[in-house]
């Protein structure tokens, strides 16, 4: 069962999924990319079934700590995270995610418990949105 959000990529028609990294891989996941800065607790690298790990796609440690996954702060978090995505490292990571999304289904993986209030959910929207 997939608890993550599923969205369509606007231009190429490939699906972009957001799932918890702890969920078992599904045949339709396509390219699986971890977009967290820190490795998920309790998960062996051999069990993650990742194609890539793009740490630079994640929010800074300072922003992540400020947010604390508090849904009441999600709106402001989204704005601050969008600003961070304009930096050189995050821009490269975003460009790589767009390349992958143009080729096949892309599954963004995060350890966040509620993907609706995660940076991965926002990142999926950025990948879909095309150029900055």
KOLVEXTOR-403721 format. One record per residue (C-alpha): x, y, z; chain. Coordinates in steps of 0.2 Angstrom, whole numbers. Each point is the difference from the previous one (the first is absolute). Last residue first. Layout:
<pt xx="X" yy="Y" zz="Z" cadena="A"/>
...
% end
This chain:
<pt xx="64" yy="142" zz="-60" cadena="A"/>
<pt xx="-1" yy="-12" zz="-15" cadena="A"/>
<pt xx="-13" yy="-14" zz="0" cadena="A"/>
<pt xx="-15" yy="0" zz="12" cadena="A"/>
<pt xx="-1" yy="-18" zz="2" cadena="A"/>
<pt xx="17" yy="-1" zz="9" cadena="A"/>
<pt xx="-6" yy="14" zz="11" cadena="A"/>
<pt xx="-16" yy="-9" zz="4" cadena="A"/>
<pt xx="10" yy="-16" zz="5" cadena="A"/>
<pt xx="11" yy="11" zz="11" cadena="A"/>
<pt xx="-14" yy="6" zz="10" cadena="A"/>
<pt xx="-6" yy="-17" zz="3" cadena="A"/>
<pt xx="18" yy="-5" zz="4" cadena="A"/>
<pt xx="1" yy="14" zz="12" cadena="A"/>
<pt xx="-13" yy="-8" zz="11" cadena="A"/>
<pt xx="-17" yy="5" zz="6" cadena="A"/>
<pt xx="-10" yy="-12" zz="-11" cadena="A"/>
<pt xx="14" yy="-13" zz="2" cadena="A"/>
<pt xx="-6" yy="-3" zz="18" cadena="A"/>
<pt xx="14" yy="-11" zz="9" cadena="A"/>
<pt xx="15" yy="8" zz="-8" cadena="A"/>
<pt xx="13" yy="-13" zz="-5" cadena="A"/>
<pt xx="0" yy="6" zz="-18" cadena="A"/>
<pt xx="0" yy="-8" zz="-17" cadena="A"/>
<pt xx="-4" yy="9" zz="-16" cadena="A"/>
<pt xx="-6" yy="-12" zz="-13" cadena="A"/>
<pt xx="3" yy="4" zz="-18" cadena="A"/>
<pt xx="-10" yy="-8" zz="-15" cadena="A"/>
<pt xx="11" yy="0" zz="-15" cadena="A"/>
<pt xx="12" yy="10" zz="-11" cadena="A"/>
<pt xx="-7" yy="18" zz="3" cadena="A"/>
<pt xx="-1" yy="-3" zz="18" cadena="A"/>
<pt xx="19" yy="-5" zz="1" cadena="A"/>
<pt xx="5" yy="16" zz="-9" cadena="A"/>
<pt xx="-11" yy="11" zz="11" cadena="A"/>
<pt xx="8" yy="-8" zz="16" cadena="A"/>
<pt xx="17" yy="4" zz="-7" cadena="A"/>
<pt xx="-5" yy="18" zz="-3" cadena="A"/>
<pt xx="-7" yy="1" zz="18" cadena="A"/>
<pt xx="17" yy="-7" zz="7" cadena="A"/>
<pt xx="10" yy="12" zz="-10" cadena="A"/>
<pt xx="-12" yy="15" zz="7" cadena="A"/>
<pt xx="2" yy="-7" zz="17" cadena="A"/>
<pt xx="19" yy="1" zz="0" cadena="A"/>
<pt xx="0" yy="17" zz="-9" cadena="A"/>
<pt xx="-13" yy="9" zz="11" cadena="A"/>
<pt xx="-17" yy="3" zz="-7" cadena="A"/>
<pt xx="-8" yy="-14" zz="10" cadena="A"/>
<pt xx="3" yy="9" zz="16" cadena="A"/>
<pt xx="-12" yy="13" zz="-5" cadena="A"/>
<pt xx="-13" yy="-14" zz="-3" cadena="A"/>
<pt xx="4" yy="-7" zz="17" cadena="A"/>
<pt xx="-4" yy="17" zz="9" cadena="A"/>
<pt xx="-17" yy="1" zz="-9" cadena="A"/>
<pt xx="-5" yy="-18" zz="3" cadena="A"/>
<pt xx="5" yy="2" zz="18" cadena="A"/>
<pt xx="-11" yy="15" zz="2" cadena="A"/>
<pt xx="-15" yy="-9" zz="-6" cadena="A"/>
<pt xx="5" yy="-16" zz="10" cadena="A"/>
<pt xx="1" yy="9" zz="17" cadena="A"/>
<pt xx="-16" yy="-6" zz="6" cadena="A"/>
<pt xx="3" yy="-17" zz="-6" cadena="A"/>
<pt xx="15" yy="-2" zz="12" cadena="A"/>
<pt xx="13" yy="-11" zz="-8" cadena="A"/>
<pt xx="14" yy="7" zz="11" cadena="A"/>
<pt xx="0" yy="16" zz="-11" cadena="A"/>
<pt xx="14" yy="9" zz="9" cadena="A"/>
<pt xx="10" yy="-17" zz="1" cadena="A"/>
<pt xx="-2" yy="-3" zz="-19" cadena="A"/>
<pt xx="4" yy="18" zz="-4" cadena="A"/>
<pt xx="16" yy="0" zz="10" cadena="A"/>
<pt xx="5" yy="-17" zz="-7" cadena="A"/>
<pt xx="-2" yy="7" zz="-18" cadena="A"/>
<pt xx="-15" yy="-7" zz="-10" cadena="A"/>
<pt xx="3" yy="-15" zz="-11" cadena="A"/>
<pt xx="4" yy="0" zz="-18" cadena="A"/>
<pt xx="19" yy="1" zz="4" cadena="A"/>
<pt xx="-1" yy="-17" zz="8" cadena="A"/>
<pt xx="-4" yy="-8" zz="-17" cadena="A"/>
<pt xx="2" yy="-19" zz="3" cadena="A"/>
<pt xx="-2" yy="-11" zz="-16" cadena="A"/>
<pt xx="-7" yy="-16" zz="-6" cadena="A"/>
<pt xx="-6" yy="-6" zz="17" cadena="A"/>
<pt xx="-6" yy="-17" zz="5" cadena="A"/>
<pt xx="1" yy="5" zz="19" cadena="A"/>
<pt xx="3" yy="-17" zz="6" cadena="A"/>
<pt xx="18" yy="-1" zz="-4" cadena="A"/>
<pt xx="3" yy="17" zz="8" cadena="A"/>
<pt xx="-7" yy="-7" zz="16" cadena="A"/>
<pt xx="-14" yy="10" zz="8" cadena="A"/>
<pt xx="-1" yy="3" zz="18" cadena="A"/>
<pt xx="0" yy="19" zz="-1" cadena="A"/>
<pt xx="-1" yy="8" zz="-17" cadena="A"/>
<pt xx="17" yy="7" zz="-7" cadena="A"/>
<pt xx="0" yy="19" zz="2" cadena="A"/>
<pt xx="-2" yy="13" zz="-13" cadena="A"/>
<pt xx="-16" yy="-8" zz="-7" cadena="A"/>
<pt xx="-4" yy="-1" zz="-18" cadena="A"/>
<pt xx="1" yy="-19" zz="-3" cadena="A"/>
<pt xx="-2" yy="-4" zz="-18" cadena="A"/>
<pt xx="-9" yy="-15" zz="-7" cadena="A"/>
<pt xx="-1" yy="0" zz="-19" cadena="A"/>
<pt xx="-15" yy="-10" zz="-6" cadena="A"/>
<pt xx="-12" yy="-3" zz="14" cadena="A"/>
<pt xx="-12" yy="-11" zz="-10" cadena="A"/>
<pt xx="6" yy="-16" zz="7" cadena="A"/>
<pt xx="-2" yy="5" zz="18" cadena="A"/>
<pt xx="14" yy="2" zz="12" cadena="A"/>
<pt xx="-4" yy="-4" zz="18" cadena="A"/>
<pt xx="-4" yy="15" zz="11" cadena="A"/>
<pt xx="13" yy="6" zz="12" cadena="A"/>
<pt xx="6" yy="14" zz="-13" cadena="A"/>
<pt xx="-17" yy="8" zz="2" cadena="A"/>
<pt xx="-8" yy="4" zz="-16" cadena="A"/>
<pt xx="-2" yy="15" zz="-12" cadena="A"/>
<pt xx="-4" yy="-5" zz="-18" cadena="A"/>
<pt xx="3" yy="9" zz="-16" cadena="A"/>
<pt xx="-9" yy="-8" zz="-15" cadena="A"/>
<pt xx="6" yy="3" zz="-17" cadena="A"/>
<pt xx="-10" yy="10" zz="-12" cadena="A"/>
<pt xx="15" yy="9" zz="-8" cadena="A"/>
<pt xx="-7" yy="18" zz="3" cadena="A"/>
<pt xx="-10" yy="0" zz="16" cadena="A"/>
<pt xx="7" yy="-14" zz="10" cadena="A"/>
<pt xx="-14" yy="-9" zz="8" cadena="A"/>
<pt xx="-3" yy="-1" zz="19" cadena="A"/>
<pt xx="0" yy="-14" zz="13" cadena="A"/>
<pt xx="0" yy="4" zz="18" cadena="A"/>
<pt xx="7" yy="-13" zz="12" cadena="A"/>
<pt xx="-10" yy="-13" zz="10" cadena="A"/>
<pt xx="4" yy="-14" zz="-13" cadena="A"/>
<pt xx="-7" yy="-17" zz="5" cadena="A"/>
% end
